[in-house]
């Protein structure tokens, strides 16, 4: 069973009771709680992890689309971060703080269309081709004809979009590609049970704190610190709900309208509206995107992904939360040294959120020089970053070194 499938099944189980004497420590900032101390599920602003935010306007045939990006760093190569389905750029918040302290680089975390705070004219179009073009258009809008060296890093769906972007040569200065916990074979298998997983999630939440608490206790995000900032980008206030008083007046209006109907007859549709409004009143937060409605695009995200990944003529890295098997193409490619692969045990599907400091950022620090295959990245390693050794392990020659791809 893949890490994604395990995460989906675990998400439907009740939370495990704490072990006696357990400290409840979290990755990232360690949280040590004494007996009886409550965990803090309050949301944290993005400004504690990113330096700035920008809404990038992109012209297209139907008008202007606006893409939200969060940024840190002012020098060095750009790490362009693409989140997974249903998540947002804020899922990279804790990772950004960890990597920016180790490498002198620029971070650009992008809200993909229909996610986070991005606003587009056609939010229903979530095809791999469209989203890959979005990435290229945002890079062009931000940097013009002379973009800096860019490394694409994508998690799950974002990893697939990163591969489609790279294979279509939509980022001319692309120097490296990293996929996090996405493999074609296991992703395609997981799609069969995805609708059941989505139906098992709560549809609404009482508050942001309630949403954050659910994400941690369900295992969707194992790092409380990351959940407190990233869940803000996954949920929104229900439409039509501005305040408890406003909700109450809407519900009362529906009830009064029903009383005007003929005695003994009730309107089913109005009762449904009343129930919906009562639900929104008590649970005013819901998901920003209904992932179940995007099912027709799932196959296009992942089918053929392995061959696309292997065909990209740039250095590549694959990070997995766990692996029972790679598909045939990736297994052969890995044995031939066409990409680097690292399995990160004891992580959930959201690898970059669960252990951003201990594992993912360290791997990128050690792997960036061979990944980008240029002196530029070594030049930008921050001299004061002595937490981890920067000498990468020996590796076979990349296929692009010999021009075979």
N, C-alpha and C positions, 0 to 999 in steps of 0.2 A: 504494500500500500504506500502510495506516495505521501510526502509531507503535506501536500495540499489536501489530499483526501483525508488524512488523519486529522488535520485542522478542522475540516468540515464536519467530520463525525464527532469530534470532541466538542465542537460548538453547540451540539444538540444535547450534550449531557449536562446534568446539574453540576454546579461548581463543587470541587473537592473541599471538604472541611479542612481547616488548617491543622497541621500536626502540632502536638503539644510541644511548646518550647521553640516553635519555628519563628525565625526573625522576620519572615516576609520580605527579605531583601529584594531589590529590583536591580536590573541592569542599568547602566548609565549612572545616575546619581543614586547612591545606596541609601535605602530608607530603613532605618532600624527603629522598630517600634516596640515599646515596652508592653507589658500585659495590660490589656484593656484599651490600648490606644487605637483610635479609629484611623483608617487610612484616608488620605485626603484625595478626593475625586474631583476637586474643583478644577475648572479649565484654566489653562495657562496661555497668555498671549504669545503670538508668533514672534514678537519683537525680542523675546528672551533668547531666541536661537538664530534668527536671521537679522541681518543688518538693515535691509530695506525691502520694500515691496513695490512692484510696478505693474500697471495694466498696459499691456502691449497691444496696440491696435494693428490689425492686419486687414488689408483691403482684399475683397474678393468679388465675384460676380454679383452676389446678392447684397453687398454693402460692406459694413465693417464688423469684424469680429474682435472681441476684446479678450485677451488671454492674461490671466493673473500669473505673475512669477514672483518668487521670493529669492532674494539674493544675499550673498555674503562674499567678502573678499574683493580686492581691487586689482590684483596682479596675478599673473600666471595663467596656465591653461584653464579652460572652463570645464567643470563637471556638470553636464546637463542631465538632470534627474527626472525620470518619468515614473509616476506612481502606478500602483495596481488598480484594477477595476473597483469602483466604489470608494476608493481612498482619495486623497488629494495631495498636493505638494507639501502640506504640513506633515505628512507621514515621514518626511525626510528631515524634520527639524532637529531631533537629537543627533542624528547621523551628521548633519551639517556642522553642529557645534564640535563634534568629535573630530571630524576630518579637517576642519579649518584650523584646528589647533596643532595639527601635525604636518600639514602640507601648505605651502604658499600657493594658493590656487583661487579660482573664482567658482562659486556655487550658484547655479541657476536651477531652481526647482519650479517646474511648470505644472499648473492645473490644466489637465487635458480637457477637451471639449465635453460639456455636460457634467463636469466634475468641479468641485470647489467653487471658486468665485469667477470662473471663466464664463463669458456670455457670448454665444454664437447665434447666428440667424437660423441655422438648421441643427438644433441640438440632438435630433433623432438619428442623424447620420454618424454612426460610430464605426464605420468600416475601417479596416486597417489602412487602406489607401488614403482615406480622408485624414485620419489622425496623423499618419506619417507626413502628409503634406503640411498639416498644421505645424508640426515640429520644425520643418524646413522654413516655413513662412515666418515663424517667430524668431528663428535665428537670423534670417535676413532682415527682419524689421529691427532687431536689436543691434546688429553689427554691420549691416550693409554688405558691400561686395568684398570686404576684407575681414572675415570673422577670425577670431583667435583660434588657436588649437583647441579642439573640443573632444571630450570623451563622453560618449553616451552611456548612461547607467540606467537600467530599467528593471522594475520589480514586477513579476507576474505579467499581467496584461501590458504594463509599461515596458517590460523586457521584450515582449513580442513586437510592440510598436517601434522600439529602438532598432530591432533587427530589420523591420520593414523600411524604416528610415534610412538605415545604412545601406541596405541592398539596392535602394533606389537612388543612392548618391545625392540625397537631398541636403546633406550638410557637407559642403566641399572641403572644409578643413578638419574633417573627422579623422582622429588618430587612434581611437581605441573604442572598444565595445564591451560592455559588461551586462550579462543577464543574471538576475537574482531569482532563484527558485522558480524557474519555468523551463520545462522540457516538453517537447511536442507530445511524446507518447503518454506521459502521465497527465498532462493537461487535457488531452483529448479524452482519456479515460475518466477524468474527474468531471467532465462536462455532463456525463450521464446522470450524475447525482446532484448537479449544481442547483436545479430548481427545488429539489427537496431541501437542500441546505438553506436556500433563500427563504423558503416558506417557513422554516423553523426559526428564523430571526424575528425579534420583536418588530412590529411595524411602526410603533411610536414609542416615545420616551417621555417621562414626566418632566425631565430637565436635562441640561447638559451633564450634570453630575451623574444622573441616572444612566445616561448613555455611556459615559466613561466607565462607570462601574461595571456595566454589562460587558463592555469590550474586554475588560481585564478578566473578569470572572468566567467569561465564556471561553477564554483562551484565544480570542481573535488577535489581541495584542498582549503580550506577556510582560511588557515593560510599562509600569504605571506612569513613569515620567513621560514616555512618548505618547501614551494614550491621552494624557491630560492636554496635550497640544494638538494631536492629530485628529481626534474625534470631532473637534470643532469644524473641521473641513468636510466631515462625512455626513453631518446632520444639519437640519435647518428648521426654522419655525414653520409650522403648518400654515398654509395659505389661508388668509382670512382671520388669523388669530393675531391680534395686536396686544391684547392684555386680557386678564381674567374677566374684567368688566365687559370688554367688547365681546368676548366669547359668550358670556351670559346673555347679553342682549340679543345676540343672533339666535341662540337657542330659544329664548322666550318668544321671539318673533315667529319662529316656526310653530311653536305650540299654539300661539294665539290664532295663527292661520288655520291650523287643523280644527280648532273649535268651531270655526265658521262652516265647516263641512256639514252635510246632512247628518242628523243624529243617527248613531249606530253604524256609520260607515267611516272607515279610516283609510287614509291614503298610505299605501305601502311605501311609495317613493318618499313621502314626507317623513314617515317614521324612520326610514333609512337615513335621510338627511339629518334628522334629529339625533340618531345614534352616532352618526359620524361626527357631528358637532360636539356631542358630549365627550366622545373619545378625544377629539382635538382639545377640548377644554381641559380635560384631566391629563392628557399626554400631548402637550403642544409642540413636540419636536418629532420630526420624521426624517427619513433618509433623503439626501439631496438628489440621488439618482435611483430610479427603480431598475435595478440590474436585471430583474426577471424579463423586462421588456426589451432587453438588448440581445436576447438569445440568438437571433438570426445572424448576429455578427461574430459569435463566439468561434465558430468553425474557421472563419476567415482570419481570425487573429493567430490561431495556432497551427492549422494544417500546413504542412510543408516547412515549418519553422526551422527544423534541424538543418535541412539542406540550405536554407537561406542563410542561417547563422554561419555555417561552414564556408559558404561561398563569398562571404564578405572579406575583401582583400585588406583586412586590417587586423592587428593583434586583438585577441578576444579572451575574455575571462567568463567562466560560468561558476556562480556560487549557489550551492544547494543546501537547504536545511536538512536534507537526508536523501539517500538514493537507494532504492531497492534494485533498480535497473535503469540503465540508459538505453535509449533505442539504438538500433544497429548502426545508424549513420553517425551518431555522436560517439558511440563506443569506438568505432574505427577511427574517427577523427581525433579523439583524445589520445589513442594509442600512437597515432602518427604525429602527435605534437602540434596539431592545428589550433589548439586552444589550451589555456590553462583551466584547471577545474579544482575546486576546493569544496569539500563537504563540511558543513558547520553543524556539529551535533548539538543537541539540547536547545535548539531554536525552533520557533514556530514558523509558519509560512511567511510572516512579516519579519524576515531575517534582519533587515536593516533597522527595524524598530526594536526588536527583542534584545539584540546585543551589538549596538552600534560602535561602542568603544572597544570592547574586548576583541572582536573578531573582524567585522566588516571593514572598519576604518583601517585597522592594522594591515589587513590583506591588501587594501588599495594602496596604502603607503608603500608596502614592500613590492607590490606588483606593478604600480604605475610606471616606473622607469622601463621595465621590459615591455609593458603593454604599449606604451606610446612609442617605444623604440627610437627615442631621440634624446639628445643631451638636454633639451629644453626642460623636461620634467625634472631631471636631476638638479638642474639649475634652480628650480623653483622650490625645492625642498627647504622648508624653513630651518635655518641654522640652529634655532633654539629648540627645535623639536627633537629632543633626545630620548623620548619615551620608548621608541622602538628602533631597532636597527634598520637601516634603509638599504642594506646590501641585499639584492634579491637572490634567491637560490638559482643554481645553474639551470638552464633550460635548453631544449633543442632549438635549432634555428626556426624562426617563424616562416611559414610558407611565403609571406610577402617579402621576406628578406631576399629570397631567390627569384621573386617574380613569377611564382608558379600559379598564382591565383589571379 
